C-alpha cells in the first residue's frame, strides 16, 4: 500500500522524538485499544478490521519518500530510527468478528513505547471505521431474520472505504457486495445486474429487459420501477416468462409496493420470482418489512456512512510500562468521562448453558486466577503478532472467512434481547477483576 507509514498523526512522531531526547522512548510498554461506550446506545459491538490492520502493519515502512517528507521538522536521530523501523513486539486481541462491550481490551500492543505508539492512528483508523460498519451490519442482518442482505454502498464512500465497508459488512453477516475490488481482495461473493440507466438507454423497457436476459439468463433480477412498477412487472414477466428469477424495487412505499408486486407476480404465474428491495434501507426499515413478501435486501448509504454507522469510538491508550527498576507500572488517565484502567488485561466471556452472561476483564498475570476464569467461559484474546511476525491466519480471504464464522458463533451465544433495535444498555455487563 502507498504511504502506509504516513497514515499516522504527526504528534506520534514528535512524542517519539521528545522521548528519545529524554531517554524514555524505548521503555517496554503496553497499549490497549478499547471503547468506553457502544455507539448509538447499541447492545453489543463487533470487532472488525483486524485483518486489514495486520496487513498494513506488515507493510509499515518509512522509505525514502516518507523520510523526505518528515525530514524538514524531525531530528536526525528520529529520521535514522524510522528508516530502520520494523515492529518487533507482540499483539493479541479479540478475534476479528468477535463481539465487544465497553471496556473490552480488543487489541493489546506490546513493545517499546516508540514502536508501539507510532501505530496508534493506523490501528484506530482501521478498527474504528470497520467496527462501525460491522456494528450497523450486524443489526441489519439480525433484522432481516435470515433473508440475504447485500452491500451496495460503494458510491457513497471513498474508494478504499468502500472496499473496507464491504469487507466489514460481510464479516457481520451480509451475503454479498457489489464492489468488485472487495470481491477480488477479500474473497467476498459479488452481485449486480443493471441500473436505471440501462433501461433508459433502450428504446423501450421491454428491449432493455430482453437485452439483460440475453446476457445474464432468465434467472436474472430485473429492475422494474424506472417508469411504472405495475407495467414494469407485467413487461418483465412477458419478456422473461414465469421463470423470471427476480425483480428489484427501488422506490415508493416499499411495504405497500412489495405487497402489490407479490400479488401481481402470483397472478401472472410467476410465483417463484423473488423480490429484492433497495432504496436507503437501514435496520429499522428492514425490520418494518419483516411481514412483507420481500426475499432480499440491498443496503448502501446507511451502512457505509456515519448516519447509519456511528463511530465506534475506540481509543488507543498506554496502560502499562516498565519503570527504571524493571518493574511493571500500571498507568491510566483519570479525566472525567475519559478515564482508563491501568494494567495489562486478559478477557474472558462467561457462559451459562451456552448463553453469554458476563464479560470479565482481569488485570493480572496470576496463572491460577486466569485458569479459574477460563474454566467459567472462553478466552477472548488470540495471538495476532509474535516477535513482529504477523500470524497469516488472520490475513486475506481466509481471515475474512474465519472472522465471519467467529461473528456467527459469538452472536449465537447472546441472550434473546440482544437484538432489540431500540436504544439500550449493553446486553452483557463487563466486570473488572
Order of alpha helices (4+ residues) and beta strands (2+ residues): alpha-beta-beta-alpha-alpha-alpha-beta-beta-beta-alpha-alpha-beta-alpha-beta-alpha-alpha-alpha-beta-alpha-beta-alpha-beta-alpha-beta-alpha-beta-beta-beta-beta-alpha-beta-beta-beta-alpha-beta
